Amino acid sequence: MKHKKNIAILLSMVLMLSIASAGQTGQKGSSKPTSTAPKTMITGFGFVTAGVEAGCLMLQDSRTKTLYNLLFATRNKPALGTTIRFTGKKHDGPTACMQGEAVDVKTWTKINLRSPGPTAK
């Protein structure tokens, strides 16, 4: 009888340990960030300027003053001095430009700005 009682206690302990270890595994797995998480869209507005390195296109956002390194997948790029509004995602990896926040531009639109008129006093 004592032998059966010890086996029952041992089985109970094994069952509790396996449940506890399964719960910890689930917690660890759920706290890891997934690589398929969506990237946040970045939007900006301002004048396209040349970067320090040849061929780099930069834009300082008119509102946030953030400097962006604009990366275009196509040959359709804005000319230097053009005012644009762009939308894109943060670029993964290094760039040759080595300045600003690198953005893979998805869409951009040329904005025609008028020079401000005289201010009333």
C-alpha positions in Angstrom: 0.0 0.0 0.0 2.8 2.4 0.9 4.5 1.6 -2.5 1.3 2.6 -4.4 1.0 5.8 -2.4 4.6 6.8 -3.3 4.0 6.1 -7.0 0.8 8.3 -6.9 2.8 11.1 -5.3 5.6 10.7 -7.8 3.1 10.8 -10.8 1.4 13.8 -9.3 4.7 15.7 -9.1 5.7 14.7 -12.7 2.3 15.9 -13.9 2.6 19.3 -12.1 6.1 19.8 -13.4 5.1 19.1 -17.0 2.2 21.5 -16.7 4.4 24.2 -15.2 7.1 23.7 -17.9 4.5 23.8 -20.7 3.2 27.1 -19.3 6.7 28.6 -19.2 7.4 27.6 -22.8 4.1 29.2 -23.9 5.1 32.5 -22.1 8.5 32.6 -23.6 7.2 32.0 -27.1 4.5 34.6 -26.9 6.8 37.4 -25.6 9.2 37.2 -28.6 8.7 39.7 -31.3 7.8 38.2 -34.6 9.7 39.1 -37.8 6.4 39.4 -39.7 5.2 42.4 -37.6 4.1 45.2 -39.9 6.4 48.2 -40.3 5.1 51.6 -39.5 4.5 53.9 -42.5 6.6 57.0 -42.6 5.3 60.2 -44.3 7.2 63.4 -44.9 7.0 66.7 -46.7 9.7 69.0 -47.8 12.4 70.0 -50.3 14.6 67.3 -51.9 18.3 68.1 -51.4 21.6 66.4 -52.2 23.3 64.3 -49.5 27.0 64.5 -48.5 27.6 61.3 -50.6 27.1 61.5 -54.4 23.7 60.3 -55.5 22.0 60.5 -52.1 18.7 62.3 -51.9 17.8 63.9 -48.6 14.7 65.6 -47.3 14.2 67.4 -44.0 10.6 67.1 -43.0 9.0 70.6 -42.8 6.9 69.7 -39.7 9.1 67.3 -37.6 12.5 68.5 -38.9 13.5 64.8 -39.2 16.2 64.3 -41.9 15.3 61.4 -44.2 17.6 59.6 -46.7 15.1 58.8 -49.5 15.7 55.5 -51.3 13.7 54.9 -54.6 13.2 51.5 -56.1 12.5 53.0 -59.6 14.3 55.5 -61.8 11.4 57.9 -61.3 13.0 60.2 -58.7 12.3 63.8 -57.9 14.8 66.4 -59.0 16.9 68.3 -56.5 15.0 71.3 -55.1 11.6 69.7 -55.8 9.0 69.9 -53.0 7.4 66.5 -52.4 5.2 64.6 -50.0 6.3 60.9 -49.6 5.2 57.7 -48.0 7.5 54.8 -47.3 8.8 52.3 -44.7 12.0 52.3 -42.7 14.9 50.8 -44.6 16.4 47.6 -43.2 20.2 47.7 -43.3 23.0 50.2 -43.9 23.1 52.7 -46.8 26.0 54.4 -48.6 24.5 57.8 -47.6 25.2 57.4 -43.9 23.1 60.3 -42.9 19.4 60.7 -42.0 16.8 58.1 -41.4 16.8 55.8 -44.4 13.3 55.3 -46.0 12.3 53.0 -48.8 9.9 55.4 -50.6 6.7 53.7 -51.9 4.9 56.8 -53.3 5.8 60.4 -53.7 3.9 63.4 -55.1 5.4 66.7 -56.4 3.9 69.7 -54.5 3.7 73.1 -56.2 4.4 75.7 -53.6 3.9 79.4 -54.0 6.1 81.8 -52.4 4.5 83.5 -49.4 3.0 86.9 -50.0 3.8 89.9 -47.9 2.6 89.7 -44.3 0.0 92.2 -43.0 1.2 94.4 -40.2 
